[in-house]
Amino acid sequence: DVIILTDWDERGEEVARRLSLYLEADGARPDNTIRGTLGGLLKKEIVEVENLYGYVENLKEVCSTKPQHY
């Protein structure tokens, strides 16, 4: 299996689609599940894959400074 993780803009969609086609033709099993899930969660927050790390780090910081009510 190959996980495809491209940007969530128009160009990223096209690259993911083409990669899937090429990989399938070569016998691989492309997996867009993670990309789709992240895209659904983050589309309004970030568009580029390279910004994912900073976004997660920011979430960690925000979560560690806010009181947790259980």
Backbone as XML, in Angstrom:
<?xml version="1.0"?>
<chain id="A" units="angstrom">
  <residue number="1" name="ASP">
    <atom name="N" x="0.832" y="-1.194" z="0.000"/>
    <atom name="CA" x="0.000" y="0.000" z="0.000"/>
    <atom name="C" x="0.868" y="1.246" z="0.000"/>
  </residue>
  <residue number="2" name="VAL">
    <atom name="N" x="0.370" y="2.283" z="-0.642"/>
    <atom name="CA" x="1.064" y="3.567" z="-0.715"/>
    <atom name="C" x="0.093" y="4.648" z="-0.253"/>
  </residue>
  <residue number="3" name="ILE">
    <atom name="N" x="0.492" y="5.416" z="0.740"/>
    <atom name="CA" x="-0.347" y="6.516" z="1.217"/>
    <atom name="C" x="-0.027" y="7.754" z="0.392"/>
  </residue>
  <residue number="4" name="ILE">
    <atom name="N" x="-1.061" y="8.342" z="-0.161"/>
    <atom name="CA" x="-0.899" y="9.566" z="-0.958"/>
    <atom name="C" x="-1.304" y="10.749" z="-0.086"/>
  </residue>
  <residue number="5" name="LEU">
    <atom name="N" x="-0.399" y="11.705" z="0.029"/>
    <atom name="CA" x="-0.672" y="12.895" z="0.829"/>
    <atom name="C" x="-0.192" y="14.110" z="0.046"/>
  </residue>
  <residue number="6" name="THR">
    <atom name="N" x="-1.114" y="14.731" z="-0.639"/>
    <atom name="CA" x="-0.818" y="15.937" z="-1.411"/>
    <atom name="C" x="-1.636" y="17.089" z="-0.845"/>
  </residue>
  <residue number="7" name="ASP">
    <atom name="N" x="-1.336" y="18.291" z="-1.318"/>
    <atom name="CA" x="-2.061" y="19.477" z="-0.863"/>
    <atom name="C" x="-3.554" y="19.320" z="-1.117"/>
  </residue>
  <residue number="8" name="TRP">
    <atom name="N" x="-4.332" y="20.130" z="-0.408"/>
    <atom name="CA" x="-5.782" y="20.047" z="-0.519"/>
    <atom name="C" x="-6.349" y="21.150" z="-1.397"/>
  </residue>
  <residue number="9" name="ASP">
    <atom name="N" x="-5.564" y="21.590" z="-2.365"/>
    <atom name="CA" x="-6.063" y="22.560" z="-3.332"/>
    <atom name="C" x="-6.351" y="21.836" z="-4.643"/>
  </residue>
  <residue number="10" name="GLU">
    <atom name="N" x="-6.723" y="22.595" z="-5.656"/>
    <atom name="CA" x="-7.082" y="22.007" z="-6.952"/>
    <atom name="C" x="-5.927" y="21.215" z="-7.566"/>
  </residue>
  <residue number="11" name="ARG">
    <atom name="N" x="-4.747" y="21.777" z="-7.508"/>
    <atom name="CA" x="-3.570" y="21.095" z="-8.063"/>
    <atom name="C" x="-3.258" y="19.817" z="-7.273"/>
  </residue>
  <residue number="12" name="GLY">
    <atom name="N" x="-3.375" y="19.862" z="-5.969"/>
    <atom name="CA" x="-3.145" y="18.689" z="-5.149"/>
    <atom name="C" x="-4.132" y="17.572" z="-5.455"/>
  </residue>
  <residue number="13" name="GLU">
    <atom name="N" x="-5.372" y="17.950" z="-5.723"/>
    <atom name="CA" x="-6.390" y="16.963" z="-6.100"/>
    <atom name="C" x="-5.983" y="16.257" z="-7.390"/>
  </residue>
  <residue number="14" name="GLU">
    <atom name="N" x="-5.532" y="17.039" z="-8.353"/>
    <atom name="CA" x="-5.119" y="16.475" z="-9.639"/>
    <atom name="C" x="-3.905" y="15.557" z="-9.483"/>
  </residue>
  <residue number="15" name="VAL">
    <atom name="N" x="-2.931" y="15.982" z="-8.711"/>
    <atom name="CA" x="-1.736" y="15.163" z="-8.483"/>
    <atom name="C" x="-2.117" y="13.852" z="-7.791"/>
  </residue>
  <residue number="16" name="ALA">
    <atom name="N" x="-2.980" y="13.920" z="-6.788"/>
    <atom name="CA" x="-3.411" y="12.709" z="-6.081"/>
    <atom name="C" x="-4.136" y="11.752" z="-7.024"/>
  </residue>
  <residue number="17" name="ARG">
    <atom name="N" x="-4.982" y="12.299" z="-7.870"/>
    <atom name="CA" x="-5.723" y="11.467" z="-8.825"/>
    <atom name="C" x="-4.773" y="10.766" z="-9.794"/>
  </residue>
  <residue number="18" name="ARG">
    <atom name="N" x="-3.839" y="11.528" z="-10.342"/>
    <atom name="CA" x="-2.881" y="10.938" z="-11.294"/>
    <atom name="C" x="-1.968" y="9.920" z="-10.630"/>
  </residue>
  <residue number="19" name="LEU">
    <atom name="N" x="-1.491" y="10.238" z="-9.435"/>
    <atom name="CA" x="-0.650" y="9.292" z="-8.704"/>
    <atom name="C" x="-1.391" y="7.975" z="-8.474"/>
  </residue>
  <residue number="20" name="SER">
    <atom name="N" x="-2.643" y="8.082" z="-8.082"/>
    <atom name="CA" x="-3.441" y="6.874" z="-7.853"/>
    <atom name="C" x="-3.528" y="6.035" z="-9.121"/>
  </residue>
  <residue number="21" name="LEU">
    <atom name="N" x="-3.804" y="6.686" z="-10.238"/>
    <atom name="CA" x="-3.898" y="5.964" z="-11.509"/>
    <atom name="C" x="-2.582" y="5.288" z="-11.878"/>
  </residue>
  <residue number="22" name="TYR">
    <atom name="N" x="-1.478" y="6.018" z="-11.769"/>
    <atom name="CA" x="-0.169" y="5.466" z="-12.122"/>
    <atom name="C" x="0.229" y="4.318" z="-11.194"/>
  </residue>
  <residue number="23" name="LEU">
    <atom name="N" x="-0.025" y="4.496" z="-9.909"/>
    <atom name="CA" x="0.344" y="3.454" z="-8.951"/>
    <atom name="C" x="-0.489" y="2.195" z="-9.153"/>
  </residue>
  <residue number="24" name="GLU">
    <atom name="N" x="-1.777" y="2.365" z="-9.395"/>
    <atom name="CA" x="-2.632" y="1.207" z="-9.659"/>
    <atom name="C" x="-2.183" y="0.468" z="-10.915"/>
  </residue>
  <residue number="25" name="ALA">
    <atom name="N" x="-1.809" y="1.224" z="-11.939"/>
    <atom name="CA" x="-1.341" y="0.607" z="-13.176"/>
    <atom name="C" x="-0.052" y="-0.179" z="-12.965"/>
  </residue>
  <residue number="26" name="ASP">
    <atom name="N" x="0.701" y="0.208" z="-11.949"/>
    <atom name="CA" x="1.965" y="-0.469" z="-11.644"/>
    <atom name="C" x="1.774" y="-1.590" z="-10.617"/>
  </residue>
  <residue number="27" name="GLY">
    <atom name="N" x="0.536" y="-1.823" z="-10.199"/>
    <atom name="CA" x="0.253" y="-2.910" z="-9.278"/>
    <atom name="C" x="0.226" y="-2.530" z="-7.813"/>
  </residue>
  <residue number="28" name="ALA">
    <atom name="N" x="0.464" y="-1.272" z="-7.512"/>
    <atom name="CA" x="0.429" y="-0.819" z="-6.115"/>
    <atom name="C" x="-1.011" y="-0.529" z="-5.718"/>
  </residue>
  <residue number="29" name="ARG">
    <atom name="N" x="-1.219" y="-0.393" z="-4.422"/>
    <atom name="CA" x="-2.547" y="-0.073" z="-3.910"/>
    <atom name="C" x="-2.509" y="1.294" z="-3.227"/>
  </residue>
  <residue number="30" name="PRO">
    <atom name="N" x="-2.832" y="2.355" z="-3.967"/>
    <atom name="CA" x="-2.807" y="3.695" z="-3.368"/>
    <atom name="C" x="-3.919" y="3.875" z="-2.357"/>
  </residue>
  <residue number="31" name="ASP">
    <atom name="N" x="-3.618" y="4.594" z="-1.288"/>
    <atom name="CA" x="-4.571" y="4.841" z="-0.217"/>
    <atom name="C" x="-4.725" y="6.344" z="-0.029"/>
  </residue>
  <residue number="32" name="ASN">
    <atom name="N" x="-5.892" y="6.863" z="-0.351"/>
    <atom name="CA" x="-6.200" y="8.286" z="-0.193"/>
    <atom name="C" x="-7.037" y="8.558" z="1.050"/>
  </residue>
  <residue number="33" name="THR">
    <atom name="N" x="-7.239" y="7.543" z="1.876"/>
    <atom name="CA" x="-8.111" y="7.673" z="3.041"/>
    <atom name="C" x="-7.610" y="8.736" z="4.017"/>
  </residue>
  <residue number="34" name="ILE">
    <atom name="N" x="-6.333" y="8.674" z="4.367"/>
    <atom name="CA" x="-5.773" y="9.646" z="5.317"/>
    <atom name="C" x="-5.849" y="11.050" z="4.736"/>
  </residue>
  <residue number="35" name="ARG">
    <atom name="N" x="-5.523" y="11.180" z="3.465"/>
    <atom name="CA" x="-5.583" y="12.481" z="2.799"/>
    <atom name="C" x="-7.005" y="13.041" z="2.848"/>
  </residue>
  <residue number="36" name="GLY">
    <atom name="N" x="-7.986" y="12.191" z="2.562"/>
    <atom name="CA" x="-9.374" y="12.633" z="2.585"/>
    <atom name="C" x="-9.842" y="13.034" z="3.976"/>
  </residue>
  <residue number="37" name="THR">
    <atom name="N" x="-9.475" y="12.246" z="4.959"/>
    <atom name="CA" x="-9.866" y="12.540" z="6.340"/>
    <atom name="C" x="-9.249" y="13.849" z="6.812"/>
  </residue>
  <residue number="38" name="LEU">
    <atom name="N" x="-7.943" y="13.997" z="6.592"/>
    <atom name="CA" x="-7.271" y="15.244" z="6.988"/>
    <atom name="C" x="-7.848" y="16.431" z="6.236"/>
  </residue>
  <residue number="39" name="GLY">
    <atom name="N" x="-8.100" y="16.252" z="4.957"/>
    <atom name="CA" x="-8.665" y="17.337" z="4.164"/>
    <atom name="C" x="-10.011" y="17.793" z="4.695"/>
  </residue>
  <residue number="40" name="GLY">
    <atom name="N" x="-10.834" y="16.835" z="5.090"/>
    <atom name="CA" x="-12.132" y="17.186" z="5.656"/>
    <atom name="C" x="-12.024" y="17.928" z="6.968"/>
  </residue>
  <residue number="41" name="LEU">
    <atom name="N" x="-11.029" y="17.571" z="7.757"/>
    <atom name="CA" x="-10.836" y="18.213" z="9.057"/>
    <atom name="C" x="-10.141" y="19.566" z="8.956"/>
  </residue>
  <residue number="42" name="LEU">
    <atom name="N" x="-9.262" y="19.726" z="7.987"/>
    <atom name="CA" x="-8.369" y="20.886" z="7.962"/>
    <atom name="C" x="-8.601" y="21.867" z="6.829"/>
  </residue>
  <residue number="43" name="LYS">
    <atom name="N" x="-9.504" y="21.580" z="5.923"/>
    <atom name="CA" x="-9.629" y="22.384" z="4.711"/>
    <atom name="C" x="-9.777" y="23.884" z="4.980"/>
  </residue>
  <residue number="44" name="LYS">
    <atom name="N" x="-10.435" y="24.234" z="6.058"/>
    <atom name="CA" x="-10.605" y="25.651" z="6.360"/>
    <atom name="C" x="-9.401" y="26.228" z="7.109"/>
  </residue>
  <residue number="45" name="GLU">
    <atom name="N" x="-8.529" y="25.366" z="7.588"/>
    <atom name="CA" x="-7.380" y="25.803" z="8.387"/>
    <atom name="C" x="-6.095" y="25.881" z="7.560"/>
  </residue>
  <residue number="46" name="ILE">
    <atom name="N" x="-5.769" y="24.802" z="6.853"/>
    <atom name="CA" x="-4.553" y="24.780" z="6.041"/>
    <atom name="C" x="-4.849" y="24.118" z="4.698"/>
  </residue>
  <residue number="47" name="VAL">
    <atom name="N" x="-4.015" y="24.429" z="3.713"/>
    <atom name="CA" x="-4.174" y="23.860" z="2.378"/>
    <atom name="C" x="-2.947" y="23.042" z="1.986"/>
  </residue>
  <residue number="48" name="GLU">
    <atom name="N" x="-1.773" y="23.425" z="2.475"/>
    <atom name="CA" x="-0.530" y="22.773" z="2.093"/>
    <atom name="C" x="-0.108" y="21.739" z="3.125"/>
  </residue>
  <residue number="49" name="VAL">
    <atom name="N" x="0.343" y="20.595" z="2.633"/>
    <atom name="CA" x="0.801" y="19.504" z="3.492"/>
    <atom name="C" x="1.931" y="19.976" z="4.406"/>
  </residue>
  <residue number="50" name="GLU">
    <atom name="N" x="2.825" y="20.808" z="3.892"/>
    <atom name="CA" x="3.981" y="21.230" z="4.690"/>
    <atom name="C" x="3.590" y="22.061" z="5.907"/>
  </residue>
  <residue number="51" name="ASN">
    <atom name="N" x="2.370" y="22.575" z="5.940"/>
    <atom name="CA" x="1.899" y="23.346" z="7.093"/>
    <atom name="C" x="1.266" y="22.471" z="8.172"/>
  </residue>
  <residue number="52" name="LEU">
    <atom name="N" x="1.142" y="21.188" z="7.896"/>
    <atom name="CA" x="0.496" y="20.267" z="8.834"/>
    <atom name="C" x="1.257" y="20.175" z="10.155"/>
  </residue>
  <residue number="53" name="TYR">
    <atom name="N" x="2.578" y="20.092" z="10.111"/>
    <atom name="CA" x="3.379" y="19.984" z="11.328"/>
    <atom name="C" x="3.158" y="21.200" z="12.239"/>
  </residue>
  <residue number="54" name="GLY">
    <atom name="N" x="3.238" y="22.389" z="11.681"/>
    <atom name="CA" x="3.040" y="23.608" z="12.459"/>
    <atom name="C" x="1.637" y="23.688" z="13.043"/>
  </residue>
  <residue number="55" name="TYR">
    <atom name="N" x="0.667" y="23.229" z="12.291"/>
    <atom name="CA" x="-0.711" y="23.230" z="12.764"/>
    <atom name="C" x="-0.860" y="22.316" z="13.978"/>
  </residue>
  <residue number="56" name="VAL">
    <atom name="N" x="-0.283" y="21.124" z="13.898"/>
    <atom name="CA" x="-0.361" y="20.168" z="15.008"/>
    <atom name="C" x="0.384" y="20.711" z="16.214"/>
  </residue>
  <residue number="57" name="GLU">
    <atom name="N" x="1.553" y="21.303" z="16.010"/>
    <atom name="CA" x="2.309" y="21.883" z="17.122"/>
    <atom name="C" x="1.520" y="22.992" z="17.797"/>
  </residue>
  <residue number="58" name="ASN">
    <atom name="N" x="0.850" y="23.810" z="17.015"/>
    <atom name="CA" x="0.015" y="24.875" z="17.566"/>
    <atom name="C" x="-1.135" y="24.290" z="18.381"/>
  </residue>
  <residue number="59" name="LEU">
    <atom name="N" x="-1.759" y="23.231" z="17.896"/>
    <atom name="CA" x="-2.829" y="22.574" z="18.647"/>
    <atom name="C" x="-2.324" y="22.035" z="19.980"/>
  </residue>
  <residue number="60" name="LYS">
    <atom name="N" x="-1.141" y="21.442" z="19.968"/>
    <atom name="CA" x="-0.558" y="20.927" z="21.206"/>
    <atom name="C" x="-0.377" y="22.043" z="22.219"/>
  </residue>
  <residue number="61" name="GLU">
    <atom name="N" x="0.125" y="23.169" z="21.756"/>
    <atom name="CA" x="0.369" y="24.310" z="22.645"/>
    <atom name="C" x="-0.945" y="24.839" z="23.213"/>
  </residue>
  <residue number="62" name="VAL">
    <atom name="N" x="-1.925" y="25.009" z="22.360"/>
    <atom name="CA" x="-3.228" y="25.511" z="22.808"/>
    <atom name="C" x="-3.850" y="24.552" z="23.811"/>
  </residue>
  <residue number="63" name="CYS">
    <atom name="N" x="-3.775" y="23.265" z="23.531"/>
    <atom name="CA" x="-4.374" y="22.270" z="24.431"/>
    <atom name="C" x="-3.641" y="22.181" z="25.763"/>
  </residue>
  <residue number="64" name="SER">
    <atom name="N" x="-2.348" y="22.428" z="25.757"/>
    <atom name="CA" x="-1.595" y="22.323" z="27.009"/>
    <atom name="C" x="-1.782" y="23.547" z="27.898"/>
  </residue>
  <residue number="65" name="THR">
    <atom name="N" x="-2.185" y="24.676" z="27.338"/>
    <atom name="CA" x="-2.339" y="25.887" z="28.135"/>
    <atom name="C" x="-3.769" y="26.111" z="28.608"/>
  </residue>
  <residue number="66" name="LYS">
    <atom name="N" x="-4.723" y="25.436" z="28.002"/>
    <atom name="CA" x="-6.116" y="25.591" z="28.422"/>
    <atom name="C" x="-6.454" y="24.543" z="29.464"/>
  </residue>
  <residue number="67" name="PRO">
    <atom name="N" x="-7.195" y="24.926" z="30.493"/>
    <atom name="CA" x="-7.607" y="23.934" z="31.495"/>
    <atom name="C" x="-8.528" y="22.893" z="30.884"/>
  </residue>
  <residue number="68" name="GLN">
    <atom name="N" x="-8.314" y="21.664" z="31.295"/>
    <atom name="CA" x="-9.137" y="20.576" z="30.789"/>
    <atom name="C" x="-10.257" y="20.265" z="31.783"/>
  </residue>
  <residue number="69" name="HIS">
    <atom name="N" x="-11.455" y="20.296" z="31.320"/>
    <atom name="CA" x="-12.622" y="19.985" z="32.156"/>
    <atom name="C" x="-13.182" y="18.636" z="31.712"/>
  </residue>
  <residue number="70" name="TYR">
    <atom name="N" x="-13.096" y="17.680" z="32.599"/>
    <atom name="CA" x="-13.565" y="16.337" z="32.265"/>
    <atom name="C" x="-14.847" y="16.019" z="32.946"/>
  </residue>
</chain>
